[in-house]
Amino acid sequence: MLRRRTVLVGVVGGLAATSLHLEAGHLEAGRLVRTALAADEPVQGGTLNVGLHIPLPTLDWQSTVGHPLPHVMGHVYEGLFGLGSDLNAEPELAASAEASDGGRTWTFELRPGVLFHNGDTLTSADVKASLERWRTVGPKGSGLNTLTSIETPDDLTVVMSFSEPMGRYLLLLLGSDENKAVIMPAAIAEASTTPGQLTEVVGTGPYRFVEYKEDQYARLARFEDYVARDDAPNYQTGKKIANLDEIIFWIVPESTTRVAGLESGEYDVIAEVPDGEATRLAENPDLDAVKNGPGVLLYMMFNHKVGPTAELNIRKAIQSLIDPAEIAAVAVSNPDFALTNPSIYAPESAYNTDAGSDLYTPGDVEKAKEYLAAANYDGEPITIQVIATNSLQNRLAVAIAEQAKRAGLNLEIVSYDLATWVANRRDPAKLNIYTSGGYWVDPSLWHAEFNGTFPSPEVGFISDRTEEIFARLAAETDFDKRKALGEELQRAFYEQVAMVNLGYVYRLVAKQGRVVDPYDNLALGNMTLHGIYLAD
Amino acid sequence: MLLYTLRRILEFVPTIFIALTLIFVITRLVPGSPITALIGNQSVDAAQIDAITKQLGLDRPILEQYLEWLPRVVTGDFGQSLFFSAPVAEVILDRFPITFALTFMALLVTVAVGIPLGILSAMRRGGILDYFGNVLSSLGMALPPFWLGFMLMLVFAVSLQWVPASGYRPMEFGFWSWLSRLVLPVLALSVSQIGLVVRMTRSTMIEVLGMEYVAMARTKGLRERTVILRHALRNAMVQIVTVIGLVFALGLGGSVIIENVFALPGLGELITTAAVRRDYPTLEGGIFYLTLVALVINLMVDLAYAWFNPRIRYA
C-alpha cells in the first residue's frame, strides 16, 4: 500500500535510507519476502522510549494523512483490514471478506469477542458508524464514493454495497496506514462529527492511548484485555504481541538531538535519522541502524493548468534533461540509501515495472533542447519552489536547476516557509514546479495524483485516458490483469509527463541493541512495534 | 516612588497598544494562511476552503478583524488556538513555566558567575583572572548557542553520560528527572550571557574604582572588601542591573533556539510552531506574553536603580 506524500513536507532532516531488506528478508521477483528471525523467549515489560521527528497534528487518524499518526495510532487502532509484510491487505478485525454480485457487494464477517479499550465488545454497528465517519472526514474516504449502503444484518456481519464493481483494492483502501479506516465505538464516531476532533481515543489495538502532551510526548500502555488473532504475526496484521508495558513517543524535532538521545540511552528507537549517520551508528556495538523501505519515490510535480509547465513539450524537456543518477548523489550522503528505478511503483512492489521507460532517455540534453525548441521556449524563468528549512528539497532543487541550465532552461529556485509553500502549491498563479516524495505499491493508490484533485483542482493533472484506466483497475481483481493496467498507467505517466521520476531514497531508523525486533518490523514502512521487547 | 511606579505602569498602555497593533499587522502580512496549514495535504475544493475561511472570520476586511480583535485581547482573551483545541491562555500557561525555568536558571548562573568574575577581573587588571574573564566572555559571545548546545550534548550526555541529552520531563516524573534535562540548556543559554555580564561588570567596576570617593574610602582605612562591595559595587550595580534586565529579555528570545535544540516544549518553541502553522491566535498571544514580560522586567530594572543608588530621584 501506501502513499506518503507528507514525507518531504514534515521531515526536518530530510529523507534517508535504502534497500529495504535485512538479513531476515530477501527480494524475490520485485516482491519483498520476509521471514521471522528465530527469536529468544521475549521479555515482558518495560517502557520503550521512541524519538519522533514531528508532533501529532491531531489525534484523529481518520481525518488525516499526516505524519506521525501511523507511528503512534497504528498501535491503538485497528481496521477491518491492515497491511501485511508484503504491503498487501490482510484481515485484521475482519475474520473474512467476500465479494459477490460482480464486486458490487462486499460482506465482512467480524472476529467475535473483540474488545474496545473502554471494555465494550466490537459489533457491526461500530464498524458501520466508523466507516460512515471515515468516508466523510477521511482524505482517502472519497475512495468509497460509489458506496450506496452499509448494512448490519447481525452483530458480526457488515455488508457494503456499491453502485459500481469494486475490486480487492477496497481492502487496501480500508487498510492503508496512510489514512486508515480505523474502527472506534459507534458512540464516539457519531459524536465526533468535526474532522480532527475526537471525543475520545478508543480503539481495539494491543496498546491503549493514555495521554498526549502537545509537542512533548504521546503515551500508550498495554491493553491487558487485547484479543489477538491466532494466525502468525504479519507486520501490522496477524497475531499482535504486546510485550511492553508502555510506549512513550517523545517529540524531538532536531535530528542531531534524536541521535544524541539514542547514543546517550534516552531513546530506545528513533525515526527519520539522516542517512549520513548510518555508518557511524552501525559501528557502535550498542546500537543498530535499520534501513527502512519501501523506497520513497522522489518526484517533480507541475502546474498542469497554467503557465509554462502546462505545455507538454516543456514537461517533456524537463523529463529528458533530468539525470536521476546525479540526483541520487545529492539526495543522500550515503549511496546505499538511493536507487534509480524507472517505475512509479516502489521497487518492493509487485507492480514495479519498466513500462514506458523506453519513451525517454534520462539526462538527454540534446532531446531536451529539441522539446524546448518545439515549445518555442524563449528563456522565460520557470520556478521550482522549496521549503526553506527542508535541506533535501533544497539540494534537489539546486541539482535540478544545474541540469536544466545545460539544456538552456532557466529554472529559478524560490524558497518559502512551509505554510506559504503549501499555499502556493495550490495556487495556479504561483506554482510552476515543486518536489516531494511518497511511495505507491498499488496502481489504484495513484488516483489522487491523476484525477486532478491533487495538489488542487486548479493545478492538478487529469486525463480521460488515465481515468478510464483507474476505473478498470478499481473493478479488476485478477493480479496479472491489474499489473497490465498498472503498466498502461505508467506508460501514460511518462507520455504525458504527469510528474518526473527523480529516483528512490530509503529511510533510516536506529535503535538500541537491547531492543529486539523479532519480526523485522522496523525495516518496513511506518513504525510497527508489535512483538518488540527489551532484552534486559 | 509610588507615583513613579504608577506612571511607569500607565506608560504600558500606549506601548501595549503599539505592540498589539504591530503583532496583528505583521502576522497578517506574512504570506500563507492558517487554512492551508489546517487542511495540510488533503485535497480540499475551493468551496470547502471558503467555508473554513468564513468559519475563522478571515474573509472579513483586515480592519474589521482588527477592531473586533483588539478589545478582546486587551482583556487577555486571545481566543481559541487553531491547532491545540484549547484557549490560547491555557496553551501559553502550559508552556511558560518551561521557558521561565530555563531563562531564570540561566540568569541565576549568569549572575552567580558573571558578576564575581567581572569584579575580580576589574580588581586584578592584567592578571590571570582578568585574562581568563576576557577569554571566557569573548568565547561566550562568539559561540553560537545552537552549536554550543550540540557540543555540550555530545560531551556531557553522549560521552560522559552525566545528564540526559534532551527533552523535557514534567515534575511528575521526579525532581531530578526535571532538573537534569534543564542543566545543558541552561548552560548553553548562560554562557553567552555570562560574557556580556563579565564585560559590563568589569568595565563599570574599573570606572567606579577610579573615582574619588573610592580613593577616599580607602584613605579612611576601610577594608578592601567593604570598599568593593559596599561602595564601588553598589554604584556600579545601576549599570549592571540594566544589563541583567537586558540579558533576561534576550534570554527569552534566545530560548527559541535552545528549546528547539534540546526539544524543550517551551514558549519559544510554541511561537515558532505557531508561526509555521499560521496559528494566528497562538502566535499573537505568545508574542504578546513575551512583550509583557519584557515590559515588566524593564519596570523592575528601573525600580532597582533606586534601591542600589538612593541618590537617584524620580521626578
Boltz contact constraints between the chains, C-beta under 6 A:
constraints:
  - contact:
      token1: [A, 5]
      token2: [B, 41]
      max_distance: 6.0
  - contact:
      token1: [A, 6]
      token2: [B, 41]
      max_distance: 6.0
  - contact:
      token1: [A, 65]
      token2: [B, 41]
      max_distance: 6.0
  - contact:
      token1: [A, 66]
      token2: [B, 40]
      max_distance: 6.0
  - contact:
      token1: [A, 139]
      token2: [B, 42]
      max_distance: 6.0
  - contact:
      token1: [A, 214]
      token2: [B, 84]
      max_distance: 6.0
  - contact:
      token1: [A, 215]
      token2: [B, 265]
      max_distance: 6.0
  - contact:
      token1: [A, 216]
      token2: [B, 265]
      max_distance: 6.0
  - contact:
      token1: [A, 250]
      token2: [B, 167]
      max_distance: 6.0
  - contact:
      token1: [A, 252]
      token2: [B, 263]
      max_distance: 6.0
  - contact:
      token1: [A, 254]
      token2: [B, 261]
      max_distance: 6.0
  - contact:
      token1: [A, 256]
      token2: [B, 150]
      max_distance: 6.0
  - contact:
      token1: [A, 257]
      token2: [B, 166]
      max_distance: 6.0
  - contact:
      token1: [A, 257]
      token2: [B, 263]
      max_distance: 6.0
  - contact:
      token1: [A, 260]
      token2: [B, 153]
      max_distance: 6.0
  - contact:
      token1: [A, 260]
      token2: [B, 158]
      max_distance: 6.0
  - contact:
      token1: [A, 260]
      token2: [B, 165]
      max_distance: 6.0
  - contact:
      token1: [A, 261]
      token2: [B, 165]
      max_distance: 6.0
  - contact:
      token1: [A, 261]
      token2: [B, 166]
      max_distance: 6.0
  - contact:
      token1: [A, 263]
      token2: [B, 158]
      max_distance: 6.0
  - contact:
      token1: [A, 264]
      token2: [B, 157]
      max_distance: 6.0
  - contact:
      token1: [A, 264]
      token2: [B, 158]
      max_distance: 6.0
  - contact:
      token1: [A, 264]
      token2: [B, 161]
      max_distance: 6.0
  - contact:
      token1: [A, 264]
      token2: [B, 165]
      max_distance: 6.0
  - contact:
      token1: [A, 266]
      token2: [B, 164]
      max_distance: 6.0
  - contact:
      token1: [A, 266]
      token2: [B, 165]
      max_distance: 6.0
  - contact:
      token1: [A, 418]
      token2: [B, 276]
      max_distance: 6.0
  - contact:
      token1: [A, 419]
      token2: [B, 32]
      max_distance: 6.0
  - contact:
      token1: [A, 419]
      token2: [B, 36]
      max_distance: 6.0
  - contact:
      token1: [A, 419]
      token2: [B, 37]
      max_distance: 6.0
  - contact:
      token1: [A, 419]
      token2: [B, 278]
      max_distance: 6.0
  - contact:
      token1: [A, 420]
      token2: [B, 31]
      max_distance: 6.0
  - contact:
      token1: [A, 420]
      token2: [B, 32]
      max_distance: 6.0
  - contact:
      token1: [A, 422]
      token2: [B, 36]
      max_distance: 6.0
  - contact:
      token1: [A, 423]
      token2: [B, 32]
      max_distance: 6.0
  - contact:
      token1: [A, 423]
      token2: [B, 36]
      max_distance: 6.0
  - contact:
      token1: [A, 453]
      token2: [B, 43]
      max_distance: 6.0
  - contact:
      token1: [A, 454]
      token2: [B, 43]
      max_distance: 6.0
